[in-house]
Amino acid sequence: MRLFDGVALANNLILGLDFGTSSVKAIFIDDAGEILKRVEIKISTVSTSVSHAEQNAEDYLEAVIEISKNNSDLISKVIAIGLSGHTPSVVCVDSAGNALRPVMTWQDNRATKEAQDLLAKYGNPIKIIGTSLPWAASACPAKLFWLARHEPEIVKKTRWVLQPKDFVGMHLTGKAISDPWSSKGICNVLTRAPISNLLEFIGWDSKIVPELGDGYESRGGVSDAAANKFGLPIEIPVSIGWSDAMCGMVALNVMSEPSSFIITGTSAIVGASTRTPPKDGGSLYIIPNTCAPLAITYGPTQSSGSAVSWISTLLEITQDEAIDLAERSQSTDLPIFLPYIYGERAPLWRTDLQGGFYGIGGETNKSDLAASVLEGISFAEKQVIETSESLNGSINPLIKLGGHAGNDLRWEKIRLKTLGREISRYEDIDTTTRGSAILAHALITKNLSESTKRLGFSSIKSEPSVLQKNYSAKKFQEFLLAQTEALRLADYKKGRG
């Protein structure tokens, strides 16, 4: 393998890849943190029913081929590749790395019964998994349990269970490797050992757990076969990589200093990093310091950008037009919107929870509805932040915003009057992809903090007015009251059924 220690990167590039829910993104970035080019390849998710959400793993590989083929001049200068991707998803592969069935993405909630069975069997997951991991239908254990019950032939054929970025990493280097946080639920995140008794209970062999390492370590160099298939420089190192959530966190410098943050995309990743993590995260995840430089208490919501997509479809306008429409609202007391159109993950973990508007009157118009959706998304995130900080035992005066939350100035007023706190917007549409590039850069510097400084980016700060703080306090309480009623209705329907 070529060695790069001490080599100046002025004429060389880092390639950051992110395998997201709706697209594969790539950035070519230099050592000064300047992005020379951004590329996005759309991929599709197939939903055969409300609870099913699957992707074709081959689409990830075809996207890499297309990125390489159309950017050969930049590819020739790449000296390291970083990987990021959505989790918790399930990619079942054979010994050659071939996907045996469609990818069950994090949005797939068909394993609700299996999640309930796991809760009944194990209760609090801390002892068995090593951290707080709600027994959710979206998590890997429940998905694998469902496969064992409904597709036993796949269980017999599977050699490894990977995440999307690990599937690509295997095709680039020939090695089945993951990081412990991406493989949480099938490995113990403290010991990094396969959870043999859990896997046996859900009908799987512990051999399916790949080799594990830190996201900023190398999984190996691009193989001869991969160089020919993907058009990449041979032997350049490829990072093990982290989840899109953790890559977004590293890009916002959450891994270096205690911070509260919101990273938005189709869903939102919300939480707070800390040097003194709680022992039990309850309804939230805790990334322990065995998986990251700082411990992080956080939770993924179910809907962020997807709720904007929903209201834009309902109103028969584009998502940009929906946000513009929201800005035109003149209401000083908007309806409350619960963004549970696809259920909710953190901190409620209810696939049966439904969304709704509360407080609609005869004067309510389309602009008010659009603005209510944006506010509801932000209030849901505020709840997760406050839960995270309460568990950590400390409140951060500032909230870092990444993804469209930081990049789109039109959201700033919404954030100030819903969060009611100073915000720091990171204007970069490629937060997670930048994070994956930072991991690749760390393969060369051997120092994640140094690579974060070199490839990181600055933010724009703003503070709420007294009026906005008051609005936040009042409307957030209304949001929580509406949530209570939504939970009561969901419980009633469940009992009636």
C-alpha positions as CSV (number, residue, x, y, z in Angstrom):
1,M,0.0,0.0,0.0
2,R,1.2,3.5,-0.8
3,L,2.3,5.5,2.3
4,F,1.1,9.1,2.7
5,D,2.5,10.1,6.1
6,G,4.1,13.5,5.9
7,V,3.1,14.0,2.3
8,A,1.7,17.5,1.5
9,L,-1.8,17.3,0.2
10,A,-1.8,20.5,-1.8
11,N,-2.2,18.7,-5.1
12,N,-4.2,15.7,-3.8
13,L,-7.8,15.2,-3.0
14,I,-10.0,13.3,-0.5
15,L,-13.2,11.6,-1.7
16,G,-16.0,11.6,0.9
17,L,-18.9,9.2,0.1
18,D,-22.3,9.1,1.9
19,F,-24.8,6.5,1.1
20,G,-28.0,8.2,2.2
21,T,-31.7,7.4,2.2
22,S,-32.5,9.1,-1.0
23,S,-29.2,9.5,-2.7
24,V,-25.5,8.7,-2.8
25,K,-23.4,11.9,-2.3
26,A,-19.8,12.5,-3.0
27,I,-17.4,15.4,-2.4
28,F,-13.9,16.0,-3.7
29,I,-12.2,18.2,-1.1
30,D,-8.6,19.4,-0.7
31,D,-6.5,19.8,2.4
32,A,-7.6,23.4,2.9
33,G,-11.2,22.2,3.3
34,E,-12.3,23.6,-0.1
35,I,-14.8,21.4,-1.9
36,L,-13.9,21.3,-5.5
37,K,-17.0,19.4,-6.6
38,R,-20.2,17.9,-5.2
39,V,-22.0,15.0,-6.9
40,E,-25.3,13.5,-6.0
41,I,-26.8,10.3,-7.5
42,K,-30.5,9.7,-6.7
43,I,-31.5,6.2,-5.6
44,S,-34.9,4.8,-4.9
45,T,-36.6,3.2,-2.0
46,V,-39.3,0.6,-2.7
47,S,-42.2,0.5,-0.3
48,T,-44.5,-2.5,-0.9
49,S,-46.6,-1.6,2.1
50,V,-46.7,1.2,4.7
51,S,-44.1,-0.5,6.9
52,H,-41.7,-1.8,4.3
53,A,-38.8,0.2,3.0
54,E,-36.2,-1.5,0.8
55,Q,-33.3,-0.5,-1.5
56,N,-31.3,-2.4,-4.1
57,A,-27.7,-2.7,-2.8
58,E,-26.4,-2.7,-6.3
59,D,-27.6,0.8,-6.7
60,Y,-24.9,1.9,-4.2
61,L,-22.2,0.3,-6.4
62,E,-23.6,1.7,-9.6
63,A,-23.5,5.2,-8.0
64,V,-19.8,4.8,-7.2
65,I,-19.1,3.7,-10.8
66,E,-21.0,6.7,-12.1
67,I,-19.2,9.2,-9.8
68,S,-15.8,7.8,-10.8
69,K,-16.6,7.6,-14.5
70,N,-17.9,11.2,-14.8
71,N,-15.0,12.7,-12.7
72,S,-12.0,10.8,-13.9
73,D,-9.8,14.0,-13.7
74,L,-10.5,14.4,-10.0
75,I,-10.5,10.7,-9.3
76,S,-6.9,10.4,-10.4
77,K,-5.9,12.8,-7.6
78,V,-7.7,11.0,-4.8
79,I,-5.4,9.6,-2.1
80,A,-8.0,8.4,0.4
81,I,-11.7,7.5,0.5
82,G,-14.1,8.0,3.4
83,L,-17.4,6.2,3.9
84,S,-20.7,7.2,5.6
85,G,-24.2,5.7,5.4
86,H,-27.6,5.3,6.8
87,T,-28.2,3.0,9.7
88,P,-29.6,0.9,11.2
89,S,-30.2,-1.0,8.0
90,V,-29.6,-4.7,7.1
91,V,-27.6,-5.9,4.1
92,C,-27.4,-9.7,4.0
93,V,-24.4,-10.8,1.9
94,D,-22.8,-14.1,1.0
95,S,-19.0,-14.8,1.3
96,A,-18.3,-13.0,-1.9
97,G,-20.2,-9.9,-0.8
98,N,-23.2,-10.4,-3.0
99,A,-26.5,-9.0,-1.6
100,L,-28.9,-11.9,-1.0
101,R,-32.1,-9.8,-0.8
102,P,-33.1,-6.1,-0.9
103,V,-31.7,-3.9,1.9
104,M,-34.0,-3.3,4.8
105,T,-33.5,0.4,5.5
106,W,-33.9,2.2,8.8
107,Q,-37.3,3.3,7.6
108,D,-38.5,-0.3,7.5
109,N,-40.8,-0.9,10.5
110,R,-42.3,-4.3,9.6
111,A,-40.7,-5.9,12.7
112,T,-43.0,-4.3,15.3
113,K,-44.0,-7.7,16.7
114,E,-40.4,-8.8,16.9
115,A,-39.4,-5.6,18.8
116,Q,-42.1,-6.3,21.3
117,D,-40.9,-9.8,21.7
118,L,-37.4,-8.6,22.3
119,L,-38.5,-6.2,24.9
120,A,-40.5,-8.9,26.7
121,K,-37.4,-11.2,26.6
122,Y,-34.6,-8.9,27.6
123,G,-36.2,-5.7,29.1
124,N,-33.5,-3.0,29.5
125,P,-30.9,-3.6,26.8
126,I,-27.9,-2.1,28.6
127,K,-26.5,-5.3,30.0
128,I,-26.7,-7.2,26.8
129,I,-25.9,-4.5,24.2
130,G,-23.7,-2.3,26.4
131,T,-25.7,0.9,25.9
132,S,-29.3,2.2,25.6
133,L,-30.8,0.8,22.4
134,P,-34.6,0.8,22.4
135,W,-36.0,-2.4,21.1
136,A,-37.4,-0.7,18.1
137,A,-38.7,-2.2,14.9
138,S,-36.2,-0.1,13.0
139,A,-33.2,-1.6,14.8
140,C,-31.1,-4.5,13.5
141,P,-32.1,-7.1,16.1
142,A,-35.8,-6.8,15.3
143,K,-35.2,-6.8,11.6
144,L,-33.1,-9.9,11.8
145,F,-35.7,-11.6,14.0
146,W,-38.3,-10.9,11.4
147,L,-36.1,-12.4,8.6
148,A,-35.6,-15.5,10.7
149,R,-39.3,-15.9,11.0
150,H,-40.3,-15.0,7.5
151,E,-37.3,-15.7,5.3
152,P,-35.3,-18.5,6.9
153,E,-33.7,-19.4,3.5
154,I,-31.9,-16.0,3.7
155,V,-30.6,-16.8,7.2
156,K,-29.0,-20.0,5.9
157,K,-27.3,-18.2,3.0
158,T,-26.0,-15.1,4.8
159,R,-22.3,-14.9,5.7
160,W,-22.3,-11.4,7.0
161,V,-24.8,-8.7,8.0
162,L,-23.5,-5.3,6.9
163,Q,-24.6,-1.7,6.7
164,P,-24.7,0.1,3.3
165,K,-21.4,1.8,3.7
166,D,-19.8,-1.5,4.8
167,F,-21.3,-3.3,1.7
168,V,-19.6,-0.7,-0.5
169,G,-16.4,-1.0,1.6
170,M,-16.3,-4.7,1.1
171,H,-16.6,-4.3,-2.6
172,L,-13.8,-1.7,-2.6
173,T,-11.3,-3.6,-0.4
174,G,-12.6,-7.2,-0.3
175,K,-13.0,-7.1,3.5
176,A,-16.1,-7.4,5.5
177,I,-15.6,-4.8,8.3
178,S,-17.8,-2.4,10.2
179,D,-17.6,-0.1,13.3
180,P,-19.2,-1.1,16.6
181,W,-21.9,1.6,16.6
182,S,-23.1,0.8,13.1
183,S,-23.3,-2.9,14.2
184,K,-24.9,-2.1,17.5
185,G,-27.5,-4.7,18.5
186,I,-25.6,-7.6,17.0
187,C,-22.4,-6.7,18.8
188,N,-21.8,-5.3,22.3
189,V,-20.6,-1.7,21.8
190,L,-18.3,-1.9,24.9
191,T,-16.6,-5.2,24.3
192,R,-17.1,-5.3,20.5
193,A,-17.9,-9.0,20.8
194,P,-20.9,-10.6,19.0
195,I,-23.9,-11.0,21.2
196,S,-24.1,-14.7,20.8
197,N,-27.1,-15.4,23.1
198,L,-29.2,-12.7,21.5
199,L,-28.3,-13.8,18.0
200,E,-29.2,-17.4,18.9
201,F,-32.6,-16.3,20.3
202,I,-33.5,-14.4,17.1
203,G,-32.3,-17.3,14.9
204,W,-28.8,-16.2,13.7
205,D,-25.2,-17.4,14.1
206,S,-22.7,-15.0,15.6
207,K,-20.5,-15.5,12.6
208,I,-22.6,-12.9,10.7
209,V,-21.0,-10.1,12.7
210,P,-18.1,-8.6,10.6
211,E,-14.7,-7.6,11.9
212,L,-15.0,-4.3,13.9
213,G,-12.8,-1.2,14.1
214,D,-13.0,2.5,14.5
215,G,-14.5,4.6,11.8
216,Y,-11.3,6.7,11.3
217,E,-9.2,3.5,10.8
218,S,-8.5,1.9,7.4
219,R,-10.4,-1.1,6.3
220,G,-7.7,-1.7,3.6
221,G,-6.7,-0.4,0.2
222,V,-8.7,-0.4,-3.0
223,S,-8.2,-3.9,-4.5
224,D,-7.1,-4.7,-8.0
225,A,-10.6,-5.9,-8.9
226,A,-12.2,-2.8,-7.4
227,A,-9.8,-0.5,-9.2
228,N,-10.8,-2.1,-12.5
229,K,-14.5,-2.1,-11.7
230,F,-14.8,1.4,-10.2
231,G,-12.0,3.2,-11.9
232,L,-10.3,4.2,-8.6
233,P,-6.6,4.5,-7.9
234,I,-5.3,1.1,-6.7
235,E,-4.4,0.6,-3.0
236,I,-5.5,4.0,-1.8
237,P,-6.9,3.6,1.8
238,V,-10.6,3.4,2.5
239,S,-12.0,4.3,6.0
240,I,-14.1,1.8,8.0
241,G,-16.4,4.8,8.2
242,W,-19.2,5.8,10.6
243,S,-23.0,6.1,10.3
244,D,-24.3,9.3,8.6
245,A,-25.3,10.5,12.1
246,M,-21.8,10.2,13.5
247,C,-20.2,11.6,10.3
248,G,-22.5,14.6,10.7
249,M,-21.4,15.0,14.3
250,V,-17.7,14.9,13.5
251,A,-18.2,17.6,10.8
252,L,-19.9,19.9,13.4
253,N,-17.1,19.4,15.8
254,V,-19.4,17.6,18.2
255,M,-16.7,14.9,18.8
256,S,-14.2,17.5,20.1
257,E,-16.2,19.6,22.5
258,P,-19.5,19.1,24.4
259,S,-22.2,20.3,22.1
260,S,-25.9,20.2,21.5
261,F,-26.8,19.7,17.9
262,I,-29.5,19.0,15.2
263,I,-28.5,17.4,11.9
264,T,-31.4,17.3,9.5
265,G,-32.1,15.3,6.4
266,T,-35.0,12.9,5.6
267,S,-35.1,12.5,9.4
268,A,-33.1,14.4,12.1
269,I,-30.3,13.3,14.3
270,V,-30.6,15.3,17.6
271,G,-28.6,15.2,20.8
272,A,-25.7,16.4,22.9
273,S,-22.1,15.2,23.4
274,T,-20.7,15.0,26.9
275,R,-17.7,13.9,28.9
276,T,-20.0,12.6,31.6
277,P,-22.6,10.3,29.9
278,P,-25.5,8.9,31.8
279,K,-25.5,5.2,32.6
280,D,-28.9,4.7,31.0
281,G,-30.3,6.7,28.1
282,G,-33.8,5.5,28.5
283,S,-35.6,6.4,25.3
284,L,-32.4,7.7,23.7
285,Y,-29.1,6.2,22.4
286,I,-25.8,6.6,24.1
287,I,-22.8,6.3,21.9
288,P,-20.1,5.3,24.5
289,N,-16.6,6.6,24.4
290,T,-15.5,3.1,23.2
291,C,-17.1,4.1,19.9
292,A,-16.3,7.8,19.6
293,P,-13.9,10.4,21.2
294,L,-16.8,11.9,23.2
295,A,-19.9,10.1,24.5
296,I,-23.1,11.2,22.8
297,T,-26.6,11.0,24.0
298,Y,-28.9,11.4,21.1
299,G,-32.0,10.1,19.2
300,P,-33.1,10.0,15.6
301,T,-36.6,11.5,14.8
302,Q,-38.7,9.8,12.1
303,S,-39.5,12.9,10.1
304,S,-37.7,16.1,9.2
305,G,-37.3,16.6,5.5
306,S,-39.9,13.9,4.9
307,A,-42.6,16.0,6.7
308,V,-41.8,18.9,4.4
309,S,-42.1,16.5,1.5
310,W,-45.5,15.4,2.8
311,I,-46.9,18.9,3.1
312,S,-45.6,20.0,-0.3
313,T,-47.3,16.9,-1.9
314,L,-50.5,17.7,0.0
315,L,-50.5,21.3,-1.2
316,E,-49.3,20.3,-4.7
317,I,-46.2,22.5,-4.6
318,T,-42.4,21.9,-4.4
319,Q,-40.6,21.6,-1.1
320,D,-38.9,25.0,-1.8
321,E,-42.3,26.5,-2.5
322,A,-43.6,25.0,0.8
323,I,-40.8,26.7,2.8
324,D,-41.4,30.0,0.9
325,L,-45.1,29.6,1.7
326,A,-44.4,29.2,5.4
327,E,-42.5,32.4,5.4
328,R,-45.6,34.3,4.3
329,S,-47.6,33.2,7.3
330,Q,-48.8,36.2,9.4
331,S,-50.2,34.2,12.3
332,T,-48.8,34.9,15.7
333,D,-50.4,31.8,17.1
334,L,-49.9,28.9,14.6
335,P,-51.6,25.5,15.0
336,I,-49.5,22.8,16.5
337,F,-48.3,20.2,14.1
338,L,-47.2,16.7,15.3
339,P,-44.8,15.4,12.6
340,Y,-45.7,11.7,13.3
341,I,-46.9,11.0,9.7
342,Y,-44.7,7.9,9.7
343,G,-44.8,7.2,13.4
344,E,-42.0,8.5,15.7
345,R,-38.7,7.3,16.8
346,A,-36.9,9.2,19.6
347,P,-38.0,9.8,22.2
348,L,-41.4,8.0,21.8
349,W,-40.6,4.9,19.7
350,R,-44.1,4.4,18.5
351,T,-44.7,3.2,14.9
352,D,-48.5,3.4,15.5
353,L,-48.4,7.1,16.5
354,Q,-50.1,9.4,14.0
355,G,-49.5,13.1,13.2
356,G,-52.0,15.9,13.2
357,F,-52.8,19.6,13.3
358,Y,-54.2,21.0,16.6
359,G,-55.7,24.4,16.9
360,I,-56.9,25.0,13.3
361,G,-59.5,27.8,13.0
362,G,-61.5,29.4,10.3
363,E,-58.7,31.9,9.6
364,T,-56.1,29.2,9.2
365,N,-54.7,29.2,5.6
366,K,-52.1,27.3,3.6
367,S,-49.2,29.5,4.7
368,D,-50.1,28.8,8.3
369,L,-50.2,25.0,7.7
370,A,-46.8,25.1,6.0
371,A,-45.4,27.2,8.8
372,S,-46.9,24.8,11.4
373,V,-45.2,21.9,9.8
374,L,-41.8,23.6,10.1
375,E,-42.5,24.5,13.7
376,G,-43.6,21.0,14.5
377,I,-40.5,19.5,13.1
378,S,-38.4,21.8,15.2
379,F,-40.4,21.3,18.4
380,A,-39.9,17.5,18.0
381,E,-36.2,18.2,17.8
382,K,-36.3,20.5,20.8
383,Q,-37.8,17.6,22.8
384,V,-35.0,15.3,22.0
385,I,-32.3,18.0,22.8
386,E,-33.8,18.7,26.2
387,T,-34.1,15.0,27.0
388,S,-30.5,14.5,26.0
389,E,-29.3,17.4,28.1
390,S,-31.4,16.3,31.1
391,L,-29.8,12.9,30.9
392,N,-26.3,14.4,30.6
393,G,-26.9,16.7,33.5
394,S,-25.8,19.9,31.6
395,I,-27.4,22.4,29.3
396,N,-25.4,23.9,26.4
397,P,-26.3,27.6,25.7
398,L,-25.9,27.1,22.0
399,I,-27.3,24.6,19.5
400,K,-25.4,23.6,16.4
401,L,-27.4,23.1,13.2
402,G,-26.3,21.0,10.3
403,G,-28.0,19.7,7.2
404,H,-30.8,21.8,5.7
405,A,-31.3,23.2,9.3
406,G,-28.0,25.0,9.0
407,N,-27.8,25.6,5.3
408,D,-31.2,27.1,4.6
409,L,-31.5,30.7,5.9
410,R,-35.3,30.5,5.6
411,W,-35.3,28.1,8.6
412,E,-33.5,30.5,10.9
413,K,-36.5,32.4,12.2
414,I,-38.4,29.1,12.8
415,R,-35.4,27.7,14.7
416,L,-35.0,30.8,16.9
417,K,-38.7,31.0,17.9
418,T,-39.0,27.2,18.5
419,L,-35.7,26.3,20.1
420,G,-35.6,29.6,22.0
421,R,-31.8,29.4,22.2
422,E,-28.7,30.7,20.5
423,I,-28.1,28.8,17.3
424,S,-25.0,28.2,15.2
425,R,-25.7,27.4,11.6
426,Y,-23.2,25.4,9.6
427,E,-23.9,26.4,6.0
428,D,-23.0,23.2,4.2
429,I,-25.4,20.9,2.3
430,D,-22.9,18.1,2.7
431,T,-22.4,17.8,6.4
432,T,-22.4,14.0,6.5
433,T,-20.2,13.7,3.4
434,R,-17.8,16.2,4.8
435,G,-17.7,14.0,7.9
436,S,-16.8,11.0,5.8
437,A,-14.0,13.0,4.2
438,I,-12.7,13.9,7.6
439,L,-12.4,10.2,8.4
440,A,-10.5,9.6,5.2
441,H,-8.2,12.5,6.0
442,A,-7.5,11.0,9.4
443,L,-6.1,7.9,7.7
444,I,-3.3,10.2,6.5
445,T,-2.8,12.5,9.5
446,K,-3.4,9.7,12.1
447,N,-5.2,12.4,14.1
448,L,-9.0,12.9,13.9
449,S,-8.9,16.2,15.8
450,E,-6.3,17.6,13.4
451,S,-8.3,16.4,10.4
452,T,-11.5,17.9,11.8
453,K,-9.7,21.3,12.1
454,R,-8.3,21.1,8.6
455,L,-11.5,20.0,6.8
456,G,-14.1,21.5,9.1
457,F,-16.1,24.7,8.4
458,S,-17.2,27.8,10.2
459,S,-20.7,28.7,11.4
460,I,-23.0,31.7,11.6
461,K,-24.4,32.5,15.0
462,S,-27.7,34.2,15.9
463,E,-29.7,34.7,19.1
464,P,-33.5,34.7,19.8
465,S,-35.3,37.8,20.9
466,V,-37.1,37.9,24.2
467,L,-40.4,37.6,22.2
468,Q,-39.1,34.5,20.4
469,K,-38.0,32.9,23.7
470,N,-41.4,33.5,25.2
471,Y,-43.1,32.0,22.1
472,S,-40.8,29.0,22.3
473,A,-41.7,28.3,25.9
474,K,-45.5,28.7,25.4
475,K,-45.9,26.8,22.1
476,F,-43.6,24.0,23.2
477,Q,-45.9,23.3,26.1
478,E,-48.8,23.2,23.7
479,F,-46.8,20.8,21.5
480,L,-46.3,18.4,24.5
481,L,-50.0,18.6,25.4
482,A,-51.0,17.7,21.9
483,Q,-48.5,14.9,21.9
484,T,-50.1,13.5,25.1
485,E,-53.5,13.4,23.4
486,A,-52.0,11.8,20.3
487,L,-50.5,9.0,22.5
488,R,-53.9,8.5,24.2
489,L,-55.6,8.2,20.8
490,A,-52.9,5.7,19.7
491,D,-53.3,3.7,22.9
492,Y,-57.1,3.7,22.4
493,K,-56.9,2.4,18.8
494,K,-54.4,-0.2,19.9
495,G,-56.7,-1.4,22.7
496,R,-59.7,-1.3,20.4
497,G,-57.9,-3.4,17.9
